[in-house]
Amino acid sequence: MRKKPIRITKRIIDGLRYEGNPDGSSQCITWDSELKGFGVRCFATGIKSFVLWYYFQGTRRRLTLGQYGAMTLDQAKRKARSILGQVGLGTDPAGEKRAQEKESLTVRGLSEHFMREYSIPHKRSTSEDQRRFRMHILPAIGNRRADSVTTADITRIHNDIGNDQGHPREANNVRNLIATTYRFAIENGYLLDNHPNPARRVKKFQEQTRDRYLAESEWPILAESIDREENPFVRAAFMLLLLTGIRKGELLRMQWSDINFETVTLRIPLTKGGEPRTIPLNSAAIEILKSLPRQSDFVIAGKNPGEPFVGLQKCWARIIRRSGIEDLRIHDLRRSHGSWALSHGVSLETVSRLLGHRSVRITEQVYAFMSDDLPRAGTETVSKVVQFSRIKREKESTEKSG
């Protein structure tokens, strides 16, 4: 349902929230009643951008003026009025911009369009897309014209990551990102309709299922390293990942309104499968949540008001380096949640529901290295493991100091 235009102010913008489909595909735009075609678009990620829609020779044109925060409301309105003035004089800024970009569009420029117009509004892996562009794609072909990139170029990038660096899964993810980026470019007119997708014929590497999880004996060591982080939101983030088994993206998007302290549950509005789900929260997770200050709508608050935390991967690298634990990734905390639950008597069916797997078969594949003939229990099991390890560690520390 289209909302009635209102007079947009800074206070209005600060209060806007994404209210579209859980998969982030909706165009959630609040239109201004004073400047026709000017509005603020909210994304499922929490980002807000200024937009301008206008008609030129019977065709609707759409422009993104800038991101709220980097651009003020006054700056956005001045830019919008300037563009509308050009339209009134018979020029089409959006059309001219698109024509110029077709002639000189580089892979770097294409990546910016892709991130702004597709990845941020529609994908849950936005931060991973940004990282892969920055680390693998742009250093290799960033300055190349987008229409000059060949299958051979993408094959070289793919082989470098998969063979030379020894990361076949990452190589496949980069190949998929390039393929999606070029499909976006072709479908949205940045490249010709018949332009070949240079990543389409690149054969993927065979991938092995990862089975690394945090051993219970490793937990006190990791917990001590986590406790040395100064930022309470960083400490809470890694504890909650282990205690809830949710994905990193789900954690960073988690808002206080998603938590029901009365029913002791967490609602995840946007999951990997695109469907919302609700999970129980154990006592240790509740204790951590109640201890956090509410500096933002986001539970894991970022530096900028109204935005989620950024840079969790760097924090993790520091924590792991300090702990001395080898080959442990952030996503392994989710796997550890399931492994600990299984090893302490929780049924495979229960773990499957807690982790939000589409079927028990997926859970069986992930935890094939463990026995599935286990009695039923609940997520409180993981809470007890974490709390017991922490109590034991604090007791040992007290005895040493005494």
Stockholm file with secondary structure:
# STOCKHOLM 1.0

chainA/1-402         MRKKPIRITKRIIDGLRYEGNPDGSSQCITWDSELKGFGVRCFATGIKSFVLWYYFQGTRRRLTLGQYGAMTLDQAKRKARSILGQVGLGTDPAGEKRAQEKESLTVRGLSEHFMREYSIPHKRSTSEDQRRFRMHILPAIGNRRADSVTTADITRIHNDIGNDQGHPREANNVRNLIATTYRFAIENGYLLDNHPNPARRVKKFQEQTRDRYLAESEWPILAESIDREENPFVRAAFMLLLLTGIRKGELLRMQWSDINFETVTLRIPLTKGGEPRTIPLNSAAIEILKSLPRQSDFVIAGKNPGEPFVGLQKCWARIIRRSGIEDLRIHDLRRSHGSWALSHGVSLETVSRLLGHRSVRITEQVYAFMSDDLPRAGTETVSKVVQFSRIKREKESTEKSG
#=GR chainA/1-402 SS CCCCCBCCCHHHHHHCCCCSCTTSCSCEEEEBSSSTTEEEEECTTSCEEEEEEEEETTEEEEEEEEEBTTBCHHHHHHHHHHHHHHHHTTCCHHHHHHHHHHHHCBHHHHHHHHIIIIIHHHCSCHHHHHHHIIIIIHHHHTTSBGGGCCHHHHHHHHHIIIIISCCHHHHHHHHHHHHHHHHHHHHTTSSCTTCCCTTTTCCCCCCCCCCCCCCTTTHHHHHHHHHTCSCHHHHHHHHHHHHHCCCHHHHHHCBGGGEETTTTEEEESSCTTSCCEEEECCHHHHHHHHHSCCCSSBSSBCSSTTSBCCCHHHHHHHHHHHHTCCSCCTHHHHHHHHHHHHHTTCCHHHHHHHHTCSSHHHHHHHTTTSCCCCCCCCTHHHHHHHHHHHHHHHHHHHHHHC
#=GC SS_cons         CCCCCBCCCHHHHHHCCCCSCTTSCSCEEEEBSSSTTEEEEECTTSCEEEEEEEEETTEEEEEEEEEBTTBCHHHHHHHHHHHHHHHHTTCCHHHHHHHHHHHHCBHHHHHHHHIIIIIHHHCSCHHHHHHHIIIIIHHHHTTSBGGGCCHHHHHHHHHIIIIISCCHHHHHHHHHHHHHHHHHHHHTTSSCTTCCCTTTTCCCCCCCCCCCCCCTTTHHHHHHHHHTCSCHHHHHHHHHHHHHCCCHHHHHHCBGGGEETTTTEEEESSCTTSCCEEEECCHHHHHHHHHSCCCSSBSSBCSSTTSBCCCHHHHHHHHHHHHTCCSCCTHHHHHHHHHHHHHTTCCHHHHHHHHTCSSHHHHHHHTTTSCCCCCCCCTHHHHHHHHHHHHHHHHHHHHHHC
//
